[in-house]
């Protein structure tokens, strides 16, 4: 089951190759945040939206990750500059293969986490 055609499933620019597509359920995997490996689904068990950054990804704009609704996790064992936004239901809502702050903020506004798109 996937939600690839949902308006809440947004592909950023450029696409992140080899990752689940927007609308797909995020599979569980062993990941490292810089320490011992952990299970991805365990890290995502808390409420809210989770932004998974690849090791060399630019951090999201600070005004985007305010409050407790958005958590940011940098995956030390995932090389690249991409980002995956995971919805509270465990499905990928947004992904991009490089820095796409406009696409990310538009998606966060679309799902109600940001009050309006923040242009940087």
NORJOTA-V406922 format. One line per field, one symbol per residue. burial: 1 if it has 9 or more other C-alpha atoms within 8 Angstrom, else 0. Layout:
# NORJOTA-V406922
burial=???
This chain:
# NORJOTA-V406922
burial=001100011111101100001111110000111000011110010001111111111000000110001111111110011111111101111111111111111111110011001100
